[in-house]
Amino acid sequence: MTEEQLIKSKKRVQQHGEVFTPKKIVNLMLDQEELQENLRDLSSTFLEPSAGEGAFLTEILRRKLKIARQISASRDKYDENALIALSSLYGIELLEDNVELLVMNMIITFSNEYTRVAMAEFTANADDVVIRHVIDSAKTIIRANMVQGNALTRLNDRGESLLFSEWQLLPIKRGVRKVQRILYTFDTILDQGDADVTVQIEQPAYEAIDLFADLFEDDEPKQREAETPLVKYVPVKLTEVYKELVEAVGE
Protein backbone atom coordinates (compact mmCIF):
# COMPACT_ATOMS: atom_id res chain seq x y z
CA MET A 1 0.00 0.00 0.00
CA THR A 2 1.39 3.43 -0.94
CA GLU A 3 1.85 6.08 1.73
CA GLU A 4 -1.26 8.12 0.84
CA GLN A 5 -3.54 5.21 -0.08
CA LEU A 6 -6.27 5.43 2.54
CA ILE A 7 -8.16 2.21 1.80
CA LYS A 8 -7.26 -1.21 0.44
CA SER A 9 -10.73 -2.05 -0.81
CA LYS A 10 -14.33 -0.94 -0.40
CA LYS A 11 -15.15 -4.39 0.95
CA ARG A 12 -12.66 -4.00 3.80
CA VAL A 13 -14.12 -0.60 4.64
CA GLN A 14 -17.63 -2.05 4.72
CA GLN A 15 -16.68 -5.13 6.74
CA HIS A 16 -14.12 -3.68 9.12
CA GLY A 17 -14.26 0.11 8.82
CA GLU A 18 -10.63 0.02 7.69
CA VAL A 19 -9.30 3.46 6.74
CA PHE A 20 -5.62 4.37 6.98
CA THR A 21 -4.28 7.66 8.34
CA PRO A 22 -2.04 9.69 5.97
CA LYS A 23 1.44 10.53 7.19
CA LYS A 24 0.70 14.26 7.29
CA ILE A 25 -2.12 13.69 9.77
CA VAL A 26 -0.01 11.26 11.81
CA ASN A 27 2.69 13.90 12.25
CA LEU A 28 0.15 16.63 12.98
CA MET A 29 -1.39 14.56 15.76
CA LEU A 30 1.96 13.55 17.24
CA ASP A 31 3.15 17.16 17.20
CA GLN A 32 0.48 18.12 19.75
CA GLU A 33 2.07 19.77 22.78
CA GLU A 34 0.39 17.49 25.31
CA LEU A 35 2.18 14.45 23.83
CA GLN A 36 5.72 15.83 23.85
CA GLU A 37 6.63 14.92 27.43
CA ASN A 38 5.65 11.29 26.84
CA LEU A 39 7.41 11.16 23.47
CA ARG A 40 10.61 12.33 25.16
CA ASP A 41 10.29 9.68 27.88
CA LEU A 42 11.78 6.43 26.57
CA SER A 43 9.76 4.24 28.94
CA SER A 44 6.44 6.08 28.56
CA THR A 45 3.99 3.53 27.13
CA PHE A 46 1.97 3.96 23.93
CA LEU A 47 -0.75 1.49 22.93
CA GLU A 48 -2.39 1.73 19.48
CA PRO A 49 -5.65 -0.31 19.69
CA SER A 50 -6.18 -0.22 15.92
CA ALA A 51 -2.60 -0.26 14.70
CA GLY A 52 -3.10 -1.04 11.01
CA GLU A 53 0.28 -1.28 9.29
CA GLY A 54 1.94 0.89 11.94
CA ALA A 55 1.64 4.49 10.72
CA PHE A 56 1.53 5.89 14.26
CA LEU A 57 3.78 3.35 15.97
CA THR A 58 6.62 3.59 13.44
CA GLU A 59 6.63 7.38 13.69
CA ILE A 60 6.58 7.27 17.49
CA LEU A 61 9.48 4.82 17.31
CA ARG A 62 11.49 7.17 15.08
CA ARG A 63 10.96 10.03 17.50
CA LYS A 64 11.86 7.96 20.54
CA LEU A 65 15.00 6.60 18.88
CA LYS A 66 16.07 10.17 18.20
CA ILE A 67 15.76 10.90 21.92
CA ALA A 68 17.63 7.67 22.71
CA ARG A 69 20.56 8.92 20.65
CA GLN A 70 20.52 12.37 22.22
CA ILE A 71 20.77 11.03 25.77
CA SER A 72 23.31 8.27 25.08
CA ALA A 73 26.96 9.04 25.71
CA SER A 74 28.23 5.65 24.56
CA ARG A 75 27.38 2.80 22.23
CA ASP A 76 26.35 0.55 25.13
CA LYS A 77 23.92 3.17 26.42
CA TYR A 78 22.51 3.72 22.95
CA ASP A 79 21.92 -0.01 22.52
CA GLU A 80 20.09 -0.12 25.84
CA ASN A 81 18.11 3.08 25.34
CA ALA A 82 17.03 2.11 21.83
CA LEU A 83 15.56 -1.15 23.15
CA ILE A 84 13.92 0.59 26.12
CA ALA A 85 12.23 2.97 23.68
CA LEU A 86 11.03 0.09 21.52
CA SER A 87 9.75 -1.95 24.45
CA SER A 88 7.34 0.84 25.40
CA LEU A 89 5.32 0.54 22.16
CA TYR A 90 2.33 -1.80 21.82
CA GLY A 91 -0.18 -2.44 19.07
CA ILE A 92 -3.39 -4.39 18.53
CA GLU A 93 -4.64 -5.04 15.00
CA LEU A 94 -7.73 -6.99 13.96
CA LEU A 95 -6.69 -8.15 10.48
CA GLU A 96 -3.95 -10.75 10.15
CA ASP A 97 -2.41 -9.37 6.95
CA ASN A 98 -2.10 -5.97 8.59
CA VAL A 99 -0.42 -7.50 11.64
CA GLU A 100 2.21 -9.12 9.44
CA LEU A 101 2.94 -5.77 7.79
CA LEU A 102 2.86 -4.02 11.17
CA VAL A 103 5.53 -6.35 12.53
CA MET A 104 7.69 -6.04 9.42
CA ASN A 105 7.36 -2.23 9.33
CA MET A 106 8.37 -1.96 12.99
CA ILE A 107 11.37 -4.25 12.44
CA ILE A 108 12.47 -2.35 9.33
CA THR A 109 12.07 1.03 11.05
CA PHE A 110 14.04 -0.03 14.12
CA SER A 111 16.75 -1.81 12.12
CA ASN A 112 17.29 1.10 9.74
CA GLU A 113 17.26 3.86 12.37
CA TYR A 114 19.32 1.98 14.94
CA THR A 115 21.93 0.68 12.48
CA ARG A 116 22.33 4.09 10.82
CA VAL A 117 23.20 5.74 14.14
CA ALA A 118 25.35 2.86 15.41
CA MET A 119 27.44 2.84 12.23
CA ALA A 120 27.63 6.60 11.65
CA GLU A 121 28.14 7.87 15.19
CA PHE A 122 29.68 4.96 17.09
CA THR A 123 31.96 3.62 14.31
CA ALA A 124 30.28 0.23 14.27
CA ASN A 125 30.07 -1.94 11.17
CA ALA A 126 27.38 -4.05 9.56
CA ASP A 127 29.01 -7.29 10.77
CA ASP A 128 29.09 -6.14 14.39
CA VAL A 129 27.88 -9.02 16.58
CA VAL A 130 26.30 -6.62 19.06
CA ILE A 131 24.31 -4.96 16.28
CA ARG A 132 22.93 -8.34 15.30
CA HIS A 133 22.02 -9.12 18.91
CA VAL A 134 20.29 -5.76 19.35
CA ILE A 135 18.24 -6.26 16.18
CA ASP A 136 17.40 -9.86 17.14
CA SER A 137 16.24 -8.62 20.56
CA ALA A 138 14.21 -5.91 18.83
CA LYS A 139 12.47 -8.55 16.71
CA THR A 140 11.55 -10.50 19.84
CA ILE A 141 10.13 -7.39 21.51
CA ILE A 142 8.16 -6.37 18.43
CA ARG A 143 6.60 -9.80 17.94
CA ALA A 144 5.55 -9.86 21.58
CA ASN A 145 4.20 -6.29 21.63
CA MET A 146 2.28 -6.32 18.32
CA VAL A 147 -0.67 -8.69 18.60
CA GLN A 148 -3.56 -9.80 16.42
CA GLY A 149 -6.94 -9.32 18.01
CA ASN A 150 -9.94 -7.16 18.79
CA ALA A 151 -9.32 -4.40 21.32
CA LEU A 152 -13.04 -4.21 22.10
CA THR A 153 -13.60 -7.89 22.86
CA ARG A 154 -10.03 -8.26 24.19
CA LEU A 155 -9.74 -11.56 22.27
CA ASN A 156 -7.75 -12.83 19.31
CA ASP A 157 -9.25 -14.72 16.36
CA ARG A 158 -9.01 -17.98 18.32
CA GLY A 159 -11.12 -16.59 21.15
CA GLU A 160 -8.12 -16.34 23.48
CA SER A 161 -7.27 -13.39 25.72
CA LEU A 162 -4.81 -10.95 24.19
CA LEU A 163 -1.36 -11.43 25.71
CA PHE A 164 1.23 -8.70 26.21
CA SER A 165 4.71 -8.58 27.70
CA GLU A 166 5.97 -6.01 30.17
CA TRP A 167 9.72 -5.44 29.92
CA GLN A 168 10.43 -4.49 33.52
CA LEU A 169 13.82 -2.84 34.04
CA LEU A 170 15.60 -4.21 37.10
CA PRO A 171 18.02 -2.27 39.33
CA ILE A 172 21.57 -2.02 38.01
CA LYS A 173 23.90 -4.57 39.64
CA ARG A 174 27.66 -4.62 39.07
CA GLY A 175 27.19 -2.11 36.29
CA VAL A 176 24.70 -4.31 34.41
CA ARG A 177 21.00 -3.61 33.92
CA LYS A 178 18.72 -6.56 33.24
CA VAL A 179 15.11 -6.77 32.16
CA GLN A 180 12.41 -9.10 33.48
CA ARG A 181 9.78 -10.12 30.95
CA ILE A 182 6.35 -10.53 32.56
CA LEU A 183 3.21 -11.60 30.71
CA TYR A 184 -0.17 -9.97 31.19
CA THR A 185 -3.50 -10.57 29.56
CA PHE A 186 -5.15 -7.45 28.16
CA ASP A 187 -7.95 -7.98 30.71
CA THR A 188 -5.42 -7.83 33.53
CA ILE A 189 -3.95 -4.60 32.21
CA LEU A 190 -7.30 -2.85 31.78
CA ASP A 191 -8.65 -4.11 35.09
CA GLN A 192 -5.38 -3.23 36.85
CA GLY A 193 -4.84 -6.78 38.06
CA ASP A 194 -1.82 -7.97 39.98
CA ALA A 195 1.31 -8.88 38.06
CA ASP A 196 1.90 -12.15 39.88
CA VAL A 197 -1.14 -13.79 38.25
CA THR A 198 0.60 -13.72 34.87
CA VAL A 199 4.27 -14.21 35.73
CA GLN A 200 3.89 -17.96 35.28
CA ILE A 201 2.82 -19.05 31.82
CA GLU A 202 1.95 -22.29 30.08
CA GLN A 203 4.02 -23.39 27.09
CA PRO A 204 1.25 -22.87 24.44
CA ALA A 205 1.05 -19.19 25.38
CA TYR A 206 4.84 -18.93 25.20
CA GLU A 207 4.88 -20.44 21.72
CA ALA A 208 2.21 -18.00 20.50
CA ILE A 209 4.77 -15.22 20.82
CA ASP A 210 6.67 -16.77 17.89
CA LEU A 211 3.74 -16.43 15.48
CA PHE A 212 5.88 -14.59 12.92
CA ALA A 213 9.11 -16.56 13.30
CA ASP A 214 8.93 -17.97 9.76
CA LEU A 215 8.87 -14.49 8.21
CA PHE A 216 12.60 -14.08 8.71
CA GLU A 217 15.29 -16.49 7.55
CA ASP A 218 17.57 -15.95 10.52
CA ASP A 219 14.98 -17.03 13.04
CA GLU A 220 15.11 -20.59 14.36
CA PRO A 221 11.77 -22.31 15.10
CA LYS A 222 11.00 -23.14 18.68
CA GLN A 223 10.45 -26.77 19.58
CA ARG A 224 7.28 -27.97 21.32
CA GLU A 225 7.96 -30.12 24.34
CA ALA A 226 5.89 -33.20 25.11
CA GLU A 227 5.23 -32.00 28.66
CA THR A 228 4.56 -28.31 29.19
CA PRO A 229 5.46 -27.11 32.69
CA LEU A 230 4.68 -23.62 33.86
CA VAL A 231 7.58 -21.33 33.05
CA LYS A 232 8.77 -17.81 33.62
CA TYR A 233 11.32 -15.73 31.78
CA VAL A 234 14.83 -15.41 33.17
CA PRO A 235 16.12 -11.84 33.69
CA VAL A 236 18.62 -10.97 30.95
CA LYS A 237 20.42 -7.96 29.52
CA LEU A 238 18.28 -6.03 27.05
CA THR A 239 20.60 -7.03 24.23
CA GLU A 240 20.03 -10.71 25.13
CA VAL A 241 16.23 -10.65 25.08
CA TYR A 242 16.36 -12.60 21.81
CA LYS A 243 17.50 -15.70 23.71
CA GLU A 244 14.03 -15.97 25.34
CA LEU A 245 15.45 -17.90 28.26
CA VAL A 246 12.87 -19.52 30.51
CA GLU A 247 12.92 -21.66 33.62
CA ALA A 248 10.31 -24.08 34.90
CA VAL A 249 8.43 -23.18 38.07
CA GLY A 250 5.82 -24.88 40.20
CA GLU A 251 6.93 -28.40 39.38
C-alpha positions in Angstrom: 0.0 0.0 0.0 1.4 3.4 -0.9 1.9 6.1 1.7 -1.3 8.1 0.8 -3.5 5.2 -0.1 -6.3 5.4 2.5 -8.2 2.2 1.8 -7.3 -1.2 0.4 -10.7 -2.1 -0.8 -14.3 -0.9 -0.4 -15.2 -4.4 1.0 -12.7 -4.0 3.8 -14.1 -0.6 4.6 -17.6 -2.1 4.7 -16.7 -5.1 6.7 -14.1 -3.7 9.1 -14.3 0.1 8.8 -10.6 0.0 7.7 -9.3 3.5 6.7 -5.6 4.4 7.0 -4.3 7.7 8.3 -2.0 9.7 6.0 1.4 10.5 7.2 0.7 14.3 7.3 -2.1 13.7 9.8 0.0 11.3 11.8 2.7 13.9 12.3 0.2 16.6 13.0 -1.4 14.6 15.8 2.0 13.5 17.2 3.1 17.2 17.2 0.5 18.1 19.8 2.1 19.8 22.8 0.4 17.5 25.3 2.2 14.4 23.8 5.7 15.8 23.9 6.6 14.9 27.4 5.6 11.3 26.8 7.4 11.2 23.5 10.6 12.3 25.2 10.3 9.7 27.9 11.8 6.4 26.6 9.8 4.2 28.9 6.4 6.1 28.6 4.0 3.5 27.1 2.0 4.0 23.9 -0.7 1.5 22.9 -2.4 1.7 19.5 -5.6 -0.3 19.7 -6.2 -0.2 15.9 -2.6 -0.3 14.7 -3.1 -1.0 11.0 0.3 -1.3 9.3 1.9 0.9 11.9 1.6 4.5 10.7 1.5 5.9 14.3 3.8 3.4 16.0 6.6 3.6 13.4 6.6 7.4 13.7 6.6 7.3 17.5 9.5 4.8 17.3 11.5 7.2 15.1 11.0 10.0 17.5 11.9 8.0 20.5 15.0 6.6 18.9 16.1 10.2 18.2 15.8 10.9 21.9 17.6 7.7 22.7 20.6 8.9 20.6 20.5 12.4 22.2 20.8 11.0 25.8 23.3 8.3 25.1 27.0 9.0 25.7 28.2 5.6 24.6 27.4 2.8 22.2 26.3 0.5 25.1 23.9 3.2 26.4 22.5 3.7 22.9 21.9 0.0 22.5 20.1 -0.1 25.8 18.1 3.1 25.3 17.0 2.1 21.8 15.6 -1.2 23.1 13.9 0.6 26.1 12.2 3.0 23.7 11.0 0.1 21.5 9.7 -2.0 24.4 7.3 0.8 25.4 5.3 0.5 22.2 2.3 -1.8 21.8 -0.2 -2.4 19.1 -3.4 -4.4 18.5 -4.6 -5.0 15.0 -7.7 -7.0 14.0 -6.7 -8.2 10.5 -4.0 -10.7 10.2 -2.4 -9.4 6.9 -2.1 -6.0 8.6 -0.4 -7.5 11.6 2.2 -9.1 9.4 2.9 -5.8 7.8 2.9 -4.0 11.2 5.5 -6.3 12.5 7.7 -6.0 9.4 7.4 -2.2 9.3 8.4 -2.0 13.0 11.4 -4.3 12.4 12.5 -2.4 9.3 12.1 1.0 11.1 14.0 0.0 14.1 16.8 -1.8 12.1 17.3 1.1 9.7 17.3 3.9 12.4 19.3 2.0 14.9 21.9 0.7 12.5 22.3 4.1 10.8 23.2 5.7 14.1 25.3 2.9 15.4 27.4 2.8 12.2 27.6 6.6 11.6 28.1 7.9 15.2 29.7 5.0 17.1 32.0 3.6 14.3 30.3 0.2 14.3 30.1 -1.9 11.2 27.4 -4.0 9.6 29.0 -7.3 10.8 29.1 -6.1 14.4 27.9 -9.0 16.6 26.3 -6.6 19.1 24.3 -5.0 16.3 22.9 -8.3 15.3 22.0 -9.1 18.9 20.3 -5.8 19.4 18.2 -6.3 16.2 17.4 -9.9 17.1 16.2 -8.6 20.6 14.2 -5.9 18.8 12.5 -8.6 16.7 11.6 -10.5 19.8 10.1 -7.4 21.5 8.2 -6.4 18.4 6.6 -9.8 17.9 5.6 -9.9 21.6 4.2 -6.3 21.6 2.3 -6.3 18.3 -0.7 -8.7 18.6 -3.6 -9.8 16.4 -6.9 -9.3 18.0 -9.9 -7.2 18.8 -9.3 -4.4 21.3 -13.0 -4.2 22.1 -13.6 -7.9 22.9 -10.0 -8.3 24.2 -9.7 -11.6 22.3 -7.8 -12.8 19.3 -9.2 -14.7 16.4 -9.0 -18.0 18.3 -11.1 -16.6 21.1 -8.1 -16.3 23.5 -7.3 -13.4 25.7 -4.8 -10.9 24.2 -1.4 -11.4 25.7 1.2 -8.7 26.2 4.7 -8.6 27.7 6.0 -6.0 30.2 9.7 -5.4 29.9 10.4 -4.5 33.5 13.8 -2.8 34.0 15.6 -4.2 37.1 18.0 -2.3 39.3 21.6 -2.0 38.0 23.9 -4.6 39.6 27.7 -4.6 39.1 27.2 -2.1 36.3 24.7 -4.3 34.4 21.0 -3.6 33.9 18.7 -6.6 33.2 15.1 -6.8 32.2 12.4 -9.1 33.5 9.8 -10.1 30.9 6.3 -10.5 32.6 3.2 -11.6 30.7 -0.2 -10.0 31.2 -3.5 -10.6 29.6 -5.1 -7.4 28.2 -7.9 -8.0 30.7 -5.4 -7.8 33.5 -3.9 -4.6 32.2 -7.3 -2.9 31.8 -8.6 -4.1 35.1 -5.4 -3.2 36.8 -4.8 -6.8 38.1 -1.8 -8.0 40.0 1.3 -8.9 38.1 1.9 -12.2 39.9 -1.1 -13.8 38.3 0.6 -13.7 34.9 4.3 -14.2 35.7 3.9 -18.0 35.3 2.8 -19.1 31.8 1.9 -22.3 30.1 4.0 -23.4 27.1 1.3 -22.9 24.4 1.1 -19.2 25.4 4.8 -18.9 25.2 4.9 -20.4 21.7 2.2 -18.0 20.5 4.8 -15.2 20.8 6.7 -16.8 17.9 3.7 -16.4 15.5 5.9 -14.6 12.9 9.1 -16.6 13.3 8.9 -18.0 9.8 8.9 -14.5 8.2 12.6 -14.1 8.7 15.3 -16.5 7.5 17.6 -15.9 10.5 15.0 -17.0 13.0 15.1 -20.6 14.4 11.8 -22.3 15.1 11.0 -23.1 18.7 10.5 -26.8 19.6 7.3 -28.0 21.3 8.0 -30.1 24.3 5.9 -33.2 25.1 5.2 -32.0 28.7 4.6 -28.3 29.2 5.5 -27.1 32.7 4.7 -23.6 33.9 7.6 -21.3 33.1 8.8 -17.8 33.6 11.3 -15.7 31.8 14.8 -15.4 33.2 16.1 -11.8 33.7 18.6 -11.0 31.0 20.4 -8.0 29.5 18.3 -6.0 27.1 20.6 -7.0 24.2 20.0 -10.7 25.1 16.2 -10.6 25.1 16.4 -12.6 21.8 17.5 -15.7 23.7 14.0 -16.0 25.3 15.5 -17.9 28.3 12.9 -19.5 30.5 12.9 -21.7 33.6 10.3 -24.1 34.9 8.4 -23.2 38.1 5.8 -24.9 40.2 6.9 -28.4 39.4 
